């Protein structure tokens, strides 16, 4: 018998949100299962994303758990109804699951924000720049693994070129990332020229934090903020040495919203940033 397909990132989030609703209602899993007319094991399988859940069941759970936020319930229902699997599933056997989850969450995001200190954001990297980054991985990747990661990263970028209302994307990039010459001056210059072309798109905004700003919040992390259909379904992805990590706690999300607001107050305007990037490119 073939193994059950790995749960999608969105199915995992649906289960987690249903568990949070149950816990806030004060119901144990046994009590909730009895009220729903299902077994406790079935409820556990839904909350841990072993099984999917129907839209009607999501609404029933929200009602039993006394959730009085109809927009949130409808957004959660929409996620539960969507059983589709995207292009990233083709990399299931070649890449870590967290990279597939990132691609899935990016694909469904209503808007995207990112902040980078020493790297150009993945969605804005040229193929040569991305390859150089992958070649520096520890432990060292095989040539096949490098090319799989590069192809996956380039494929992720397609969401910025959707003909049907692509999601707004804003990248805050520190001057250090602009001056890192990954692959040498020619590759670095081509990367900066690519940033300028991307910033010309109506839905793409690039803002630079120059060295002169000094310290700023979040400087030690690469942060991707992925907006959901409602704020309660937002997700933050952090780059770590062992791979992407995801957070979605209510207090955590508020902290990252405040962090990005602070970055906006410190960074150059889009026009100033374009001029800054042009100057760095011309210096190479």
C-alpha positions as CSV (number, residue, x, y, z in Angstrom):
1,X,0.0,0.0,0.0
2,X,1.5,3.4,-0.9
3,X,2.3,5.8,1.9
4,X,0.0,8.6,2.7
5,X,1.1,11.9,1.1
6,X,2.9,14.3,3.4
7,X,0.4,17.0,4.7
8,X,0.6,20.4,3.1
9,X,1.7,23.4,5.1
10,X,-1.8,24.8,4.9
11,X,-3.4,21.6,6.2
12,X,-0.9,21.6,9.1
13,X,-2.0,25.2,9.8
14,X,-5.7,24.4,9.7
15,X,-5.2,21.6,12.3
16,X,-3.1,23.8,14.5
17,X,-5.7,26.6,14.4
18,X,-8.5,24.2,15.2
19,X,-6.5,23.0,18.2
20,X,-5.9,26.5,19.4
21,X,-9.7,27.3,19.1
22,X,-10.5,24.1,21.1
23,X,-8.0,25.0,23.8
24,X,-9.2,28.6,24.1
25,X,-12.8,27.2,24.6
26,X,-11.6,25.2,27.6
27,X,-12.7,21.9,26.0
28,X,-10.5,18.8,26.3
29,X,-10.1,16.7,23.1
30,X,-12.4,14.0,24.6
31,X,-15.1,16.6,25.4
32,X,-14.9,18.2,22.0
33,X,-14.9,14.9,20.1
34,X,-18.1,13.9,22.0
35,X,-19.8,17.2,21.1
36,X,-18.8,16.7,17.4
37,X,-20.0,13.1,17.4
38,X,-16.6,11.7,16.4
39,X,-13.9,9.7,18.1
40,X,-11.1,11.4,20.1
41,X,-8.6,9.7,17.8
42,X,-10.3,11.2,14.7
43,X,-10.1,14.7,16.3
44,X,-6.5,14.2,17.1
45,X,-5.7,13.2,13.6
46,X,-7.3,16.4,12.3
47,X,-5.5,18.6,14.8
48,X,-2.1,17.0,13.9
49,X,-2.9,17.1,10.1
50,X,-2.7,13.4,9.7
51,X,-6.2,13.8,8.1
52,X,-7.8,16.7,6.3
53,X,-11.1,18.2,7.4
54,X,-14.2,19.2,5.5
55,X,-15.5,22.8,5.4
56,X,-18.7,21.7,7.2
57,X,-16.6,20.2,10.0
58,X,-14.5,23.3,10.3
59,X,-17.7,25.4,10.7
60,X,-19.1,22.9,13.2
61,X,-15.9,23.0,15.3
62,X,-15.8,26.8,15.2
63,X,-19.4,26.9,16.4
64,X,-18.8,24.4,19.3
65,X,-15.6,26.3,20.2
66,X,-17.6,29.6,20.3
67,X,-15.5,31.3,17.7
68,X,-17.2,34.7,17.0
69,X,-14.9,35.8,14.1
70,X,-16.7,34.9,10.8
71,X,-13.9,36.2,8.6
72,X,-11.4,34.0,10.3
73,X,-13.7,31.0,10.1
74,X,-14.3,31.5,6.4
75,X,-10.5,31.9,5.8
76,X,-9.9,28.7,7.7
77,X,-12.6,27.0,5.8
78,X,-11.1,28.0,2.5
79,X,-7.8,26.6,3.5
80,X,-9.4,23.3,4.5
81,X,-11.3,23.0,1.2
82,X,-8.2,23.5,-0.9
83,X,-6.7,20.1,-1.3
84,X,-4.6,21.0,-4.3
85,X,-0.9,20.3,-4.4
86,X,1.4,22.8,-6.2
87,X,4.5,22.6,-8.4
88,X,6.7,22.3,-5.3
89,X,5.5,18.8,-4.7
90,X,7.8,17.8,-7.6
91,X,10.7,18.5,-5.3
92,X,9.4,16.3,-2.5
93,X,12.2,13.7,-2.9
94,X,15.0,16.2,-3.7
95,X,14.7,18.9,-1.1
96,X,13.9,19.3,2.7
97,X,10.2,19.6,3.4
98,X,10.6,23.0,4.9
99,X,11.7,24.5,1.6
100,X,8.5,23.1,0.0
101,X,6.4,24.5,2.8
102,X,8.0,27.9,2.2
103,X,7.1,27.8,-1.5
104,X,3.5,26.8,-0.6
105,X,3.1,29.6,1.9
106,X,4.6,32.1,-0.5
107,X,2.3,30.9,-3.3
108,X,-0.9,31.5,-1.2
109,X,0.2,34.7,0.6
110,X,-1.9,37.8,0.0
111,X,1.3,40.0,0.5
112,X,4.9,39.3,1.3
113,X,7.5,41.3,3.3
114,X,11.1,40.3,3.8
115,X,14.2,41.7,5.6
116,X,17.8,40.7,4.8
117,X,21.1,41.7,6.2
118,X,23.8,39.9,4.2
119,X,21.9,38.1,1.5
120,X,19.7,39.3,-1.4
121,X,16.2,37.9,-0.8
122,X,15.6,34.6,-2.5
123,X,12.7,35.8,-4.6
124,X,15.0,38.5,-6.1
125,X,18.2,36.5,-6.7
126,X,19.6,35.8,-10.1
127,X,20.3,32.2,-11.0
128,X,24.1,32.8,-10.8
129,X,23.8,34.4,-7.4
130,X,21.5,31.7,-6.1
131,X,23.9,29.0,-7.3
132,X,26.8,30.7,-5.5
133,X,24.8,30.8,-2.2
134,X,24.0,27.1,-2.5
135,X,27.7,26.2,-3.2
136,X,28.6,27.7,0.2
137,X,26.3,25.4,2.1
138,X,27.6,23.3,5.0
139,X,27.6,20.4,4.8
140,X,28.6,20.6,1.1
141,X,25.8,19.8,-1.3
142,X,26.2,17.5,-4.3
143,X,26.1,19.1,-7.7
144,X,22.6,17.6,-8.2
145,X,21.4,19.0,-4.9
146,X,22.8,22.4,-5.8
147,X,20.9,22.5,-9.1
148,X,17.7,21.3,-7.5
149,X,17.9,24.1,-4.9
150,X,18.6,26.7,-7.6
151,X,15.8,25.4,-9.8
152,X,13.4,25.5,-6.9
153,X,14.4,29.0,-5.9
154,X,14.0,30.3,-9.5
155,X,10.6,28.6,-9.7
156,X,9.5,30.3,-6.5
157,X,10.1,33.6,-8.2
158,X,7.3,33.0,-10.7
159,X,4.8,34.3,-8.2
160,X,6.2,37.8,-8.7
161,X,5.4,37.6,-12.4
162,X,1.8,36.4,-12.3
163,X,-0.4,38.0,-14.9
164,X,-3.4,37.9,-12.5
165,X,-2.8,40.5,-9.8
166,X,0.5,39.3,-8.2
167,X,0.7,39.8,-4.4
168,X,2.5,43.0,-3.2
169,X,6.1,42.3,-2.3
170,X,8.4,44.5,-0.2
171,X,12.0,43.7,0.5
172,X,14.1,45.6,3.0
173,X,17.8,45.0,2.2
174,X,20.8,46.2,4.2
175,X,23.7,47.8,2.4
176,X,25.9,44.8,3.4
177,X,23.8,42.5,1.2
178,X,24.3,44.9,-1.8
179,X,28.1,44.9,-1.3
180,X,28.6,41.2,-0.8
181,X,30.2,40.0,-4.1
182,X,29.0,36.5,-4.2
183,X,30.4,34.9,-7.4
184,X,32.6,37.9,-8.1
185,X,32.1,41.5,-9.4
186,X,30.3,40.4,-12.7
187,X,27.8,38.2,-10.9
188,X,27.3,40.9,-8.2
189,X,26.7,43.7,-10.7
190,X,24.2,41.5,-12.7
191,X,22.4,40.9,-9.4
192,X,22.1,44.6,-8.6
193,X,20.9,45.3,-12.1
194,X,18.3,42.6,-11.6
195,X,17.1,44.3,-8.4
196,X,16.6,47.6,-10.3
197,X,14.6,45.8,-12.9
198,X,12.4,44.1,-10.3
199,X,11.9,47.4,-8.4
200,X,10.3,48.8,-11.6
201,X,7.4,46.4,-11.2
202,X,4.3,48.1,-9.7
203,X,3.9,45.5,-7.0
204,X,7.5,45.2,-6.0
205,X,9.1,47.6,-3.5
206,X,12.8,47.5,-2.5
207,X,14.1,49.6,0.4
208,X,17.7,49.9,1.5
209,X,19.1,50.3,5.0
210,X,22.5,52.0,4.7
211,X,25.4,51.4,7.0
212,X,25.0,54.9,8.4
213,X,21.8,53.9,10.2
214,X,23.8,51.8,12.6
215,X,21.9,49.2,14.7
216,X,18.4,48.3,13.9
217,X,15.9,45.6,15.1
218,X,16.0,42.2,13.4
219,X,19.6,42.7,12.1
220,X,20.7,39.3,13.1
221,X,18.0,37.4,11.1
222,X,16.6,36.9,7.7
223,X,12.8,37.3,8.0
224,X,10.0,36.5,5.6
225,X,6.6,37.7,6.6
226,X,3.8,35.9,4.7
227,X,0.3,37.5,4.9
228,X,-2.6,35.2,5.1
229,X,-6.2,35.8,4.1
230,X,-6.7,37.3,7.6
231,X,-4.1,38.5,10.1
232,X,-4.6,35.5,12.3
233,X,-3.2,33.3,9.5
234,X,0.0,35.3,8.9
235,X,3.2,33.4,9.2
236,X,6.9,34.4,9.7
237,X,9.7,32.3,8.2
238,X,13.2,32.6,9.7
239,X,16.3,31.3,8.0
240,X,18.4,29.2,10.4
241,X,21.6,27.1,9.9
242,X,19.5,23.9,9.8
243,X,16.9,25.3,7.4
244,X,13.7,27.4,7.4
245,X,11.8,27.7,10.7
246,X,8.2,29.0,10.9
247,X,6.4,30.9,13.6
248,X,2.8,32.0,13.9
249,X,2.0,32.7,17.6
250,X,-0.2,35.7,18.2
251,X,2.3,37.6,20.3
252,X,5.2,36.7,18.0
253,X,3.4,38.0,14.9
254,X,2.6,41.3,16.6
255,X,6.3,41.7,17.4
256,X,7.3,41.1,13.8
257,X,4.7,43.6,12.6
258,X,6.2,46.2,14.9
259,X,9.7,45.2,13.7
260,X,8.8,45.8,10.0
261,X,7.1,49.1,10.9
262,X,10.4,50.1,12.6
263,X,12.4,49.1,9.5
264,X,10.1,51.2,7.3
265,X,10.9,54.2,9.5
266,X,14.7,53.6,9.1
267,X,15.1,52.6,5.5
268,X,15.5,54.8,2.5
269,X,12.5,55.6,0.3
270,X,12.0,53.4,-2.8
271,X,13.4,56.2,-5.0
272,X,16.4,56.8,-2.8
273,X,17.0,53.0,-2.6
274,X,17.0,52.7,-6.4
275,X,19.6,55.5,-6.6
276,X,21.7,53.8,-3.9
277,X,21.6,50.4,-5.6
278,X,22.6,52.1,-8.9
279,X,25.6,53.7,-7.2
280,X,26.7,50.4,-5.7
281,X,26.4,48.7,-9.1
282,X,28.3,51.4,-10.9
283,X,31.1,51.1,-8.4
284,X,31.8,47.5,-9.4
